């Protein structure tokens, strides 16, 4: 579904990523780890076509550069770590409804089906009771859940999450992990960018570790989550427990 081959990119002639390669098949998951500033978010933006890159990114066999903005949006949803757009929309439901935009012709009104898809997404994220609230009155965690609901409304087959649990409490973080598993069962491929080793270990899926612009791919996540591997990559002593990865 996604095949990334030797991509390099950056900002203002400053290289960030260098010759990164990996692939993501249909109905699968990839967890991306890395230190702060290593290039994880840059990778997400490149895959979505938000920044230019050298190399090749193919979506369902088609080079990303050949897809229009709308065609990309129908295939990929991107939930960034930070968003500063919430004050521009009147209500939560109106914001989530915008996920249907890639499926609309110019000047076409939203249909009853669009509104039903939106309500379903709000219910899935358990924020339907907030649908009439102004976005700026929501907590940061509720705003994050609104972004996820909008991605579900978009109905793309690939969703990229950039630090989605950063503002979620433990209960909602656990609910989000369950939602990721549910998405795979629905045929959606997911890429999760996170610092949360517990969440990444829970996914039991391949890992991409980004370090200083380069990347290591682990088809077997247990190789990444070994004590020696974590200590080598994070320069911190870790130990494994039955329920995940915890600090000593």
Secondary structure, DSSP 4 states (H G I P E B T S, - for coil): -EEEEEEEEEETTEEEEEEEEEEE-TT-EEEEEE-TTSSHHHHHHHHTTSS--EEEEEETTEEGGGS-HHHHHHHEEEE-S----GGGSS-HHHHHHGGGGGGS-TTPPP-HHHHHHHHHHHHHTT-GGGTTS-GGGS-HHHHHHHHHHHHHHHT-SEEEEESTTTT--HHHHHHHHHHHHHHHHTT-EEEEE-S-HHHHHHH---EEEEETTEEEEESSHHHHTSHHHHHHHHSS-EEEETTEEEE-
